[in-house]
């Protein structure tokens, strides 16, 4: 009787470890998607600014107004602030979940 209880406990331990590893991979994938979305948005912001100045002032770099780089910097900073506020508002706690899952996996070993 006691031996079957030990075997069942070991099986449950292996199942918990597999589920924790699977959940950890899912959290890593979520983090990768968030980073990808951030980089795509950053590229769009910078490209839209460059396209705007290229269309309105010509495609030569010397023909652009002196403040075009400041507009680009301001746009990037505004995008960063927007991304961080949306990230916090949606409540993504990816790094906290990853840390918790790593702690669980360490305790299961």
Secondary structure by P-SEA (a helix, b strand, c coil): caaaaaaaaaaaaaaaaaaaaaaaaaaaaaaaaaaaaaaaaaaaaaaaaaaaaaaaccccccccccaaaaaaaaaaaaaaaaaaaaaaaaccaaaaaaaaaaaaaaaac
